Amino acid sequence: MKIFLDTADVSEIRRAAEAGLIDGVTTNPSLMAKVAGDRDPKELFLEICNAVDGPISAEVVAVDAAQMISEGKRLAALHDNIVVKLPLTEDGLRTCRALTSEGIRTNVTLCFSAPQALLAAKAGASYISPFIGRLDDIGHDGMDLIAEIRQVYDNYGIMTEILAASIRHPQHVVQALMIGADCGTMPPKVLYQLLKHPLTDRGLEAFLADWNAKVGKEL
Ligand code: E4P
């Protein structure tokens, strides 16, 4: 499963990319708004593209298809790594079809049902982003949606990649891996929770204590 970092914070992105922990980045207008300030958002997207050599999802903010298509083309022209992120609306899917026909990769976002995921795939989406955590928030089991989409896509040989989104904790990641999601996007906090284990820390502490007590030399 490819791991994407769900943030527009370039220092977090560089840290994770330099450690080889991530395959790409997803952003959304809320994440961009947190860090963009007065900066030209296109410059920020470019900075992110230069920090990670992988798919970088950049979301349109227009709501009608004609404007979304223009925004999508402008975003795609910024860098080869840009994947244009589109909302799962009728206009979003029209835009998806139009951009796909020009060879532009798309990530259809805000997916909350398997039929929505089917329609996005029919429109040519490269990625579908089902939101796990936001379904959990309203008392559903978000992971059921990942399983349903996996089954539907496998039944019909659909190649759109399932990008498990709105991941809130490491168990979401484990379950998405077990189901066979193609990608998962998570905030930095969850990424580093995946890396840490108390037994790793305790084990390392004991190894170094033994070494220093009896040998104490650098290698
Ligand atoms: C996905 O592409 C979204 O940016 C993100 O995963 C949403 O997560 P949230 O529900 O925690 O805001």
Residues whose N, C-alpha, C, O or C-beta is under 5 A from the ligand:
A	BS01	E4P	D6 T26 T27 N28 S129 G133 R134 A165 S166 I167 T185
